[in-house]
Amino acid sequence: MNPTLLGFVILYLVVSIGIGVYAATRVRNVDDYYVAGRSLGMPIVIAMVFATWFGAETVLGIPGTFMTEHLAGTISDPFGASLALILFGLIFARPLYRMKLLTLGDFYRKRFNRPVEIVMSLAIAISYLGWVAAQVTALGLVFNVLSADAISTQQGILIGAAVVLLYTLYGGMWSVALTTFFQMTVIVIGLLWISVLVGAMPAVNGVAPVIEHARAAGKFEFWPELEWVAILTFVGGLLTMGFGSIPQQDVFQRANSSNSERVAVWGTVIGGVAYFLFAAVPIYLTYAATLVDPAMAAEIVAKDPQRLLPTFVGTHLPLLAQVVFFGALLSVIMSTASGTLLAPSVTISENILRGFLSKKNLEDQHFLWITRGVVVAFTVLVVIYSLVSLDSETTIHQMVENAYKITLATAFVPLVAGLFWKRANNTGAGLSIVLGFGFWLGMEFFAPEGALPPQFAGFIAGIFGMIFGSLFSRR
């Protein structure tokens, strides 16, 4: 364990917590806690949207998948994830912003009915378990690497979850906004500087040799074979993230916190494009490690490719670069974790619990404390899920991919139809949800490796349910 490196990391955590605590002074009501009073400008919105996906899976999970499954393995993220952000900005941000909603669940209630709101809010909240767990697991991994195994990954998960909870709990969306802007600055500057250092190493000698070496090794194999099963798997992977992550509270929340419709649209689009381009940086650094130290890289990839980049930085770069890298790594993880921890918590509070509470609780500060209580409870669930997934050796990338299956199968079709099809009604929404969920879950149990991915089958069934239910029922 390097005491200096660990000291800087602790200092960084303290600064992040301090920013989050300061943000809490701006929270006066639920509107501030949920969407920062819809007052955020273009730079902060771009940073928040960029941070939506730029988390543990981007720095650790995607490069690890690239090393073992080539470029084709990254079809869901960053390709699908970037597609989701860009589509949300171009198609969904404007009409949703005009509705002046607090949560995405509010849309399902206003457009359909209360039962649809409850079911969709549950589906959205459940989908975040895997997403937040991926970030918390990555924090555990980072603490384990930093401490040279003195802190186990399980202990690191507990520490990381506590830190994120601490600065998210009181400041809400204001904490997410201010800490994310600070953390994204660290990320961009830090990773670009480290890329320059790595590129100057004799074994690397710039970006072009790394790209050429990866191409010669077949790492850029992307398109599926021209056969039905391969094509469906490829498209299913793209749409699981590309469509399934559109009906998500964190994406909606970041756009809806904008101070204008223009910022909501273009802040989301620019953030999505920036994410896609910058996601290539960790892949470049990870593959460059195989040129600098092939023996070490081969050994780590055989065991856990997610550890290759942090191990490479810790063993082959100077102390200042290590401080910057692990600071940037903690930045990406915590910024994503805070937003994705807040999103399901406010959804549960606003769209499920509020309807069962008395009027008194809705008129004063009690509801803010109820929401904060949900944040704590959801954090506990995330920690449990993370520890279980760690025992089952589920990768960070797999956690993220699994997170959006339920929303693709159940929530995407009612959102699109509700916004853009006037004949969509309660019956159509209900049948879409039932068929989408039923086909997805049934295939997960009985044909998980079938020609048609289970979540894609649920998505198609949901489309038929919406059309049939809406056309053949009265309003």
KOLTILO-765832 format. One record per residue (C-alpha): x negated, z, y. Coordinates in steps of 0.001 Angstrom, whole numbers, plus 524288, in hexadecimal, padded with zeros to 5 digits. Layout:
REM KOLTILO-765832
XZY
...
END
This chain:
REM KOLTILO-765832
800008000080000
7FAB57FC5180D6D
7FE18807A9816B2
7FCB07FF24822D3
805E27F4AE81DAD
80FBE7FEBF8192B
80EE28059A82659
811FF7F90F82DA7
81D6E7F66282495
822E5803FE82702
82135801FC835A9
828917F52D834B4
833C27FBC882D7D
834688064A837F6
8350E7FC02842BF
840107F4DB83BBE
847AB8017183A0E
845648048984870
84AFD7F76E84CAA
856B67F9AE843E9
858F2807358499A
85818801AF85768
862187F752853BD
86B8B8021584FE9
86C89805E285E4E
873847F8FA860C5
87E297FBA9856CA
88A79800B585D54
895187FB5C8546F
897D27F39F84816
8962F7E6B084F43
8883B7EA7585300
885417EF268453A
88A9D7E2F783E88
886C97D7B48479A
87E787DDCA8528C
889AD7DBBD85C0C
8886F7CCE985A67
87DB87CD56864BA
871787C79D85E5C
86A487BBFA86418
8643F7B00D85DAA
8568E7B57185A69
85BC57C18E8537D
866457B9E484C25
85C387AFEC84774
853607BB0F842FB
85E9A7C1D283BE2
863267B5658351E
8552A7B21383154
8540B7BFCA82BA4
860BC7BE4682401
859787B7F7818B8
84B407BA1C81C56
849997C63381413
8437E7CA908076D
847A67BE807FFED
841367B586809FA
833F67BC3E80A49
8336D7C0C97FC19
83E817BAE87F414
83E4C7AC8F7F827
82F637AB0B7F6E1
830157B1A77E995
83AB27A8437E541
832EF79CC07EAA8
827467A0CA7E276
82F0C7A1287D5BC
83A397976C7D7BC
8347A78E007E1CB
83BE17897F7EDE2
84843787097E613
84982795A57E3C8
84B40797D67F25A
8576D78F5F7F398
85FFE79B2D7F667
8567F7A13B80008
8519779C7080987
8592278F9980813
8668F7954E8056B
864A87A0CA80E99
8608B79803819E9
86BFF78F008172B
8754979A9E81813
8703F79EE182564
870787913482B18
87E2478E59825D2
8831D79B6182ABE
87E0A798778385C
8831378A8283900
8905478C4C8325F
8948D79A848319B
88E737A1F583D01
896C579BFB847D2
8A48479E0984224
8A12B7ABA083D07
89B167AFCC849F3
8A75F7ABB18514A
8AFAA7B48E848A6
8A8807C0A384E01
8A7857C74E840D1
89FA07D35783D72
89D8F7CFCA82F24
89F6C7C40F82673
8A99B7CBDA81EF5
8B1E07CBC682B59
8B2ED7BD08829FC
8B8BC7BDEF81C56
8C2E37C7A482133
8C6B77BFD782D44
8C7197B2C182657
8CD027B77881984
8D1197C586816B4
8CC6F7D35481417
8CA737D1C280543
8C1B67C5E480786
8BA257CDBC811AC
8B7C47D8EA8082F
8B3BB7D0537FCBB
8AAC37C7BB804F7
8A49F7D37E80B97
8A1C97D99A7FE57
89BCA7CCE37F971
8934A7CBA880589
88EED7D9DD804DB
88BAC7D9127F658
883847CCDC7F88C
87A717D4AC8015D
876287DDF37F6A9
86C8B7D4107F121
868677CF557FE85
865197DCA88042F
85F607E1137F72C
855C87D5C17F7C9
850B67DABC804E0
84FE57E8DD80073
848F37E4E17F3E6
83F247DD3F7FBEF
83CAD7E93780466
839EB7F0CC7F800
830757E6527F38A
829687E668800B6
827C57F528800AC
822D57F4517F2B8
8188D7EA1B7F65A
814987F116802DF
8129B7FE037FBEC
80B1F7F7E57F08E
815777FCFF7E71A
8153280ABE7ECC6
823648083C7F0BD
82B508024C7E5BD
834817F7087E87C
84003800127E5BA
83B1E809F37EFA9
8387E7FEFC7F940
846AB7FA877F7CC
84B57808147FBA0
84225808A880756
845A37FB0480BFD
8543C7FD3880AC6
8531C809E78127C
84BA28035881DA2
855297F7F281EE0
860C88012081E26
85B24809E9828A2
85A067FFA383340
8664A7F80682F85
86F60803A982E3B
8712E8072083C83
86E357FA9E843FA
876057F0E583BDC
8750B7E2E9840B8
86D407E72284CA0
862D67ECA68437F
862F27E00C83B9E
8619C7D7D4847F2
8569A7DF3984EAD
84E897E25284294
850187D47A83D91
84B307CE7C84A4A
83F1C7D734849A8
83D227D4D283B20
83EB27C60583BFC
8342D7C59C8466E
82B067CCC783D27
82EA07C38B83213
82C4C7B6AE83910
81FA27BA9383FC3
81A6C7C1F7833FE
81CE67B7C88296D
817FA7AC8C831DB
80B5B7B3DA834CB
8094F7B70E82668
80BA87A8B98231A
800A37A52982C57
7F7A27AF18825D5
7FADF7AA348182A
7F9A879C0681C46
7EBD779EBA82123
7E7547A39D813C2
7DDD179A0880D41
7E61B79913800ED
7F20D7955B808FC
7ECE278D8A81491
7F9C778B6381B8A
807D17882D81835
8064277A66812D9
7FD8F77DFF8072E
8074178871802EE
8128377EC980393
80AD5774857FC18
806CD77E407F1A6
814E2782BF7EFFD
81991774A57EF34
80F82771687E4C1
813CD77D6B7DD13
821E5778A17DD37
826C4783AB7E5DD
82EE077A797EE4C
837B3776257E328
84515777957E95A
84FAD76E277E51E
856A67709D7D820
856227677B7CC9C
860BA75D127CC93
8695E764067C2E6
8764C76AEB7C4C9
871F8778DE7C1B6
865CD778637CA2B
86D18772AA7D5C6
8780777CC47D4F1
86E3C787E47D432
8670E782707E009
8737B780C97E817
8789978E007E3A0
86C1A794A17E82A
86D0B78E047F574
87B617913C7F787
87A7A79F497F2C6
8727D7A2AD7FEC5
8765B797218074B
884FF799D980685
8859F7A76D8007F
87E257ADF180B8D
886B87A81A81647
891F27B1ED81466
888B27BD4E816A5
88A157C83482087
87BBE7C872824A2
87B7B7B9F082815
888727BB2E82F44
884487C7DB835DD
877D97C23183B77
87EC07B64B84112
88A2D7BE75845D6
8810F7C79784D50
87DA67BC5D8568D
881637BD12864D8
8873E7AF5E864B5
88C8E7A50985B9E
880DB79C4685E64
8774A7A6E385A56
87F397A98D84E02
87E6279B50849E6
870A87976684DAE
86A487A48D84B70
86ED67A3A983D50
86A987958083B93
85D247978C841A6
85B347A3FC839D7
85E9C79CA882D4A
8551A7919983027
84A6979B46833CC
84C7E7A2858270D
84B287962781EEE
83E8F79218825A1
8383979F87825A6
83BA87A23181768
830A1798C281408
826597A22081973
826EB7AC6980E95
827047A18380461
81ABC79BC980A82
813EC7A90D80AC1
817987AC197FCB3
812EE79F247F759
806787A00F7FF65
8039A7ACA47F803
8026B7A4B87EB78
7F77079CCA7F1AE
7F02A7A8A07F6E7
7F0C67B0C67EA7C
7F6397A8FC7DEEF
7F3937B3957D4CF
7FA9F7BE2D7DC76
805EE7B5007DF7C
807B27B0F87D153
807CA7BF187CCD6
811E37C3697D6F2
81ABB7B7817D546
81B3B7BA2A7C6B3
8200E7C8097C945
827A87C7CB7D616
825B57BC5B7DF88
82C9A7C4017EA53
820667CC787EB84
816D67C1457ED70
817747C0327FC3F
816997CEC77FF91
80BBF7D0A67F58B
8043B7C50C7FAF7
805437CA24808D5
8013A7D7C0804A7
7F51B7D3107FD75
7F0557C71980500
7F3B47C90181366
7EDCF7D24881D84
7F45E7DF20820F2
7FA817DA2E82D92
800B37CECE8263C
805D47D84881C0C
80BD37E0A9826BC
8123C7D4C682CD4
816F57CF6A81FCA
81CF77DBE081ABD
822B97DE7982819
828CD7D0EA827D5
82D4F7D2D2819DA
833E37DFA281D2F
839D57D8D182901
840597CE248212F
8456A7D77B816FC
84A9E7E1D58202C
850DE7D839829A2
858357D1C381E84
85B6B7DE94817D5
861157E4D082411
86A477D97C826E5
86E857D7FD818D1
870AB7E6A081789
8792E7E704823AD
881787DB1882021
888297DFFE813AE
8899D7ED9F8195E
891567E9228253E
899457E00181C95
89D517EB34813B9
8A05B7F3F481F52
8A7B57EA3B827B4
8AED87E21B81D92
8B1557EBAD81289
8B10B7F9B481774
8B6F57F7C282500
8C4207F3BE81F84
8C5378009F81839
8C1348099D82365
8C9F9810A282D08
8CBA180C0E83AF3
8C3D1817A584023
8B7AD8133F838E4
8B8B4805BE83EE7
8B91980A2C84D1E
8ACCF8127984E70
89ECD8134B849C2
8A2C1817BE83C26
8A325809DB8371B
894F8807A783AFB
8911F8134F832A7
8995D80E3382777
8921F8014182852
885178084F82869
8895980FCE81C66
88BF6802DD8159C
87E3F7FE5381975
8789B80A2D8127D
8812B808398066F
87DAF7F9CF8057F
86F3B7FD1B806A2
8708C8060D7FAD4
876ED7FB057F30D
86C0F7F1BB7F711
861887FB377F27B
868407FCD27E549
8699C7EE077E3C9
85B507EC1B7E7A1
8566B7F5DA7DD90
85ED97EFDB7D2D4
85A577E2207D650
84C3C7E6B47D64C
84DBE7EBB57C86D
853D77DECB7C428
848AE7D72F7CAC0
851D07CF6B7D388
849AA7C8387DDD1
84C2E7C9077EC5A
84FBC7BA907ECAC
859867BC687E1A5
85FE27C7EB7E8A3
862197BF6C7F490
867367B3E47ECA3
870C37BCA27E561
875D37C2997F1FB
87D677B6927F63B
883FD7B2717E9AF
890387BA797EC33
891FE7B5BA7FA31
8904E7A77D7F639
89AA27A90D7EBB0
8A4727B0E17F399
8A22B7B14880253
89D3F7A3F1806B0
8A95579BC9803C1
8B30B7A4F780AB4
8AA017A54D81693
8A8F279683817BB
8B748793FC814CC
8BBA479ECC81DEA
8B3E07992582937
8B60178AA882754
8C2487885E81F11
8CF3E78BCE82575
8D6CC78BB2818A8
8CE3E7962E81272
8D6B67A22481010
8D6C77AF6680970
8DA867A9F97FC2C
8CF9B79FF67FCA3
8C5B07AA42800BA
8CA0A7B39B7F621
8C9CB7A93F7EB6B
8BC807A4667F02C
8B6E57B2127EF2F
8BCC37B4C57E1C7
8B87A7A7CD7DBCB
8AB227A8037E250
8A82F7B5D77DDFD
8AE117B3E37D06D
8A68F7A7757CD39
899D57ACD77D2A1
89AA27B9C87CB69
89F927B37F7BEE2
894557A9F67BE60
88A777B4A27C1C1
88ED87BBB77B571
891637B0767AC15
8893B7A4EE7B0DB
87EC17A9A07BA6A
8756E79ECF7B65C
87FB8794207B5B4
87E9D786AD7BBC1
8864478B577C7A1
880CE797637CEBB
88B227A2367CE62
88BD77A3FB7DD1B
88D4A7953C7DEF2
89877795077D536
89EE979FFD7DCE9
89CE07987B7E98E
8A38F78C4C7E412
8AEA17946D7DE5E
8B07579AE37EBA1
8B22078DA77F227
8BCD5789DA7E881
8C349797127EA43
8C3AE795C97F90C
8C924787EE7F8BA
8D32878A657EE10
8D7AC797847F346
8D902792D780148
8DFDA785FD7FE47
8E96178B097F42A
8EDED7977D7FACF
8F57279ACD806FA
8EE707A05B81298
END
